Amino acid sequence: MGRTMSVEEYFRFDERSPVRHEYVAGEVYAMSGATVRHGVIALNIGAHLLAASGDSACRVVMTDMRVQVADDVYYYPDVVVVCAPVAESDVVVRDPCMVVEVTSPSTARIDRGEKLAAYRSVPTLRAYLVVDHRRRRVERHWRDDAAGEWLREEIVGEGRVPVPCLDTDIALETIYRRVELPVVGEPEPVDYEA
């Protein structure tokens, strides 16, 4: 294992690099390139949310926006909704309201595991969507306002995904518009801890 970086070293390194990097507790992880399918799914979501945000205080940002999840954790989600004030020149979102990760073969386990745990620790986060890149399925994790507990549901095939920050929803039809999905068998449902 190589030398770990401080947060300041990471920022200098990542800003000079042609490849984006996520940062977790001193370790730096290169982001791999995305497929056209991945990009279209993320853009479909971002475009819908941008239109839904209208003139509200919330902003929708995509792909190249770093999100601070903890003092020593920075991710690059596919889509972020932030309703807290941000400056045009900011390079980090610290108070996201909703985060969307579109899976890929190399990230699906991390998106559903360590990133889920990390995002759930962000006090301002109200929803985290894990959007499958191989089948019409979205895992919606959201904070129940009344109890403050995190809940989970899967929307598969058809249906709509609630978006609490913008008081709207998005149809799976919209998410997967103009996306040709591979033919894959559906795995048995997996129980995740809420």
C-alpha positions as CSV (number, residue, x, y, z in Angstrom):
1,M,0.0,0.0,0.0
2,G,1.3,3.4,-0.9
3,R,1.4,6.6,1.1
4,T,-1.9,8.2,1.9
5,M,-2.8,11.8,1.0
6,S,-4.1,14.6,3.1
7,V,-7.3,16.2,1.9
8,E,-5.3,19.3,0.7
9,E,-2.9,17.0,-1.3
10,Y,-5.9,15.2,-2.8
11,F,-7.5,18.5,-4.0
12,R,-4.3,19.6,-5.6
13,F,-3.8,16.2,-7.2
14,D,-7.3,15.8,-8.4
15,E,-7.5,19.3,-9.9
16,R,-4.3,18.6,-12.0
17,S,-5.4,15.1,-13.1
18,P,-7.2,14.4,-16.4
19,V,-9.1,11.6,-14.5
20,R,-11.4,12.3,-11.5
21,H,-10.7,10.6,-8.2
22,E,-12.8,9.9,-5.1
23,Y,-11.1,10.2,-1.7
24,V,-11.8,8.0,1.3
25,A,-9.8,8.4,4.5
26,G,-6.5,9.2,2.8
27,E,-6.9,6.7,-0.1
28,V,-7.5,7.9,-3.7
29,Y,-9.6,5.9,-6.2
30,A,-9.6,6.7,-9.9
31,M,-13.0,7.0,-11.5
32,S,-13.4,4.8,-14.6
33,G,-14.9,6.0,-17.8
34,A,-18.7,5.6,-18.2
35,T,-20.6,3.8,-21.0
36,V,-23.0,5.6,-23.2
37,R,-25.9,3.8,-21.4
38,H,-24.6,5.1,-18.1
39,G,-24.3,8.6,-19.4
40,V,-27.8,8.6,-21.0
41,I,-29.4,7.3,-17.8
42,A,-27.7,10.0,-15.7
43,L,-28.5,12.7,-18.2
44,N,-32.2,11.6,-18.3
45,I,-32.4,11.9,-14.5
46,G,-30.5,15.2,-14.4
47,A,-32.6,16.8,-17.2
48,H,-35.9,15.8,-15.5
49,L,-34.8,17.1,-12.1
50,L,-33.4,20.3,-13.6
51,A,-36.8,21.0,-15.2
52,A,-38.6,20.1,-12.0
53,S,-36.4,22.5,-10.0
54,G,-37.8,25.5,-11.9
55,D,-37.0,28.7,-10.0
56,S,-36.7,26.9,-6.6
57,A,-33.6,27.4,-4.4
58,C,-32.5,23.9,-5.2
59,R,-29.8,23.2,-7.9
60,V,-29.2,20.1,-9.9
61,V,-25.6,19.3,-10.7
62,M,-24.0,16.3,-12.4
63,T,-21.0,14.2,-12.7
64,D,-18.1,16.6,-12.1
65,M,-19.3,17.9,-8.7
66,R,-17.5,16.6,-5.7
67,V,-19.7,15.9,-2.7
68,Q,-18.2,15.9,0.8
69,V,-19.7,13.1,2.8
70,A,-17.4,13.3,5.9
71,D,-14.2,15.3,6.8
72,D,-12.2,12.7,4.9
73,V,-14.6,11.3,2.3
74,Y,-15.3,12.9,-1.1
75,Y,-17.4,11.3,-3.9
76,Y,-18.4,12.2,-7.4
77,P,-22.1,11.1,-7.7
78,D,-23.8,11.1,-11.0
79,V,-26.5,13.6,-10.0
80,V,-26.8,15.8,-7.0
81,V,-29.7,18.0,-5.8
82,V,-28.5,20.6,-3.4
83,C,-31.0,23.0,-1.7
84,A,-28.5,24.8,0.6
85,P,-26.8,27.9,-0.7
86,V,-23.8,27.3,-2.9
87,A,-21.6,29.7,-4.8
88,E,-21.1,29.5,-8.5
89,S,-17.4,28.9,-8.0
90,D,-17.8,26.1,-5.4
91,V,-16.0,22.8,-6.3
92,V,-17.6,20.9,-3.4
93,V,-21.2,20.4,-2.3
94,R,-21.3,19.9,1.5
95,D,-25.1,19.7,2.1
96,P,-26.7,17.6,-0.6
97,C,-30.4,17.0,-0.3
98,M,-30.5,14.0,-2.8
99,V,-27.7,12.0,-4.4
100,V,-28.1,9.6,-7.4
101,E,-25.6,6.9,-8.3
102,V,-26.0,5.0,-11.6
103,T,-24.4,1.6,-11.2
104,S,-21.7,0.1,-13.4
105,P,-20.1,-3.4,-13.2
106,S,-17.2,-2.0,-11.1
107,T,-19.3,0.2,-8.8
108,A,-22.5,-1.6,-8.0
109,R,-21.3,-3.3,-4.8
110,I,-19.8,0.0,-3.5
111,D,-22.9,2.0,-4.5
112,R,-25.1,-0.3,-2.5
113,G,-22.6,-0.8,0.4
114,E,-20.0,1.6,1.6
115,K,-21.5,4.6,-0.3
116,L,-25.0,3.9,1.1
117,A,-23.6,3.8,4.6
118,A,-21.6,7.0,4.1
119,Y,-24.4,8.9,2.4
120,R,-26.9,8.0,5.2
121,S,-24.6,9.8,7.7
122,V,-25.0,13.2,5.9
123,P,-27.5,15.2,8.0
124,T,-29.0,17.1,5.1
125,L,-29.5,14.1,2.8
126,R,-33.1,13.1,2.4
127,A,-32.8,10.5,-0.4
128,Y,-30.2,8.3,-2.1
129,L,-31.1,6.6,-5.4
130,V,-29.1,3.7,-6.7
131,V,-30.1,3.3,-10.4
132,D,-29.4,0.0,-12.1
133,H,-27.5,0.1,-15.4
134,R,-28.7,-3.3,-16.6
135,R,-32.4,-3.5,-15.7
136,R,-35.2,-1.1,-15.0
137,R,-34.7,-0.9,-11.3
138,V,-34.1,1.9,-8.8
139,E,-33.3,1.4,-5.1
140,R,-34.7,4.3,-3.2
141,H,-33.3,5.0,0.2
142,W,-34.9,7.9,2.1
143,R,-35.0,9.4,5.5
144,D,-38.4,9.2,7.1
145,D,-39.1,12.8,8.2
146,A,-41.2,11.8,11.2
147,A,-39.0,9.1,12.7
148,G,-35.7,10.1,11.2
149,E,-35.0,6.5,10.2
150,W,-33.8,5.4,6.8
151,L,-36.2,3.3,4.7
152,R,-35.7,1.4,1.5
153,E,-37.8,0.3,-1.4
154,E,-37.2,-1.0,-4.9
155,I,-39.1,0.3,-7.9
156,V,-38.9,-2.3,-10.7
157,G,-40.1,-2.3,-14.3
158,E,-42.7,0.4,-14.2
159,G,-43.5,3.0,-11.6
160,R,-42.4,6.4,-10.3
161,V,-39.6,7.3,-7.9
162,P,-40.4,10.1,-5.4
163,V,-38.0,13.0,-5.2
164,P,-38.5,14.7,-1.8
165,C,-36.2,17.7,-2.3
166,L,-38.1,18.9,-5.3
167,D,-41.5,17.6,-4.3
168,T,-41.8,15.7,-7.5
169,D,-41.2,12.2,-8.8
170,I,-39.6,10.6,-11.9
171,A,-41.0,7.7,-13.9
172,L,-38.8,4.7,-14.7
173,E,-39.9,5.3,-18.3
174,T,-38.1,8.7,-18.1
175,I,-35.0,7.4,-16.4
176,Y,-34.5,4.7,-19.1
177,R,-35.7,6.7,-22.1
178,R,-33.7,5.8,-25.2
179,V,-31.7,3.2,-23.3
180,E,-31.4,-0.3,-24.7
181,L,-31.0,-2.6,-21.7
182,P,-29.4,-6.1,-22.0
183,V,-31.5,-9.2,-21.5
184,V,-30.6,-10.4,-18.0
185,G,-32.2,-12.7,-15.6
186,E,-33.7,-11.1,-12.5
187,P,-31.8,-12.2,-9.4
188,E,-33.6,-13.2,-6.3
189,P,-34.5,-10.2,-4.1
190,V,-31.9,-9.4,-1.5
191,D,-32.8,-8.1,1.9
192,Y,-30.8,-5.1,2.9
193,E,-30.7,-3.6,6.4
194,A,-32.7,-0.4,6.5
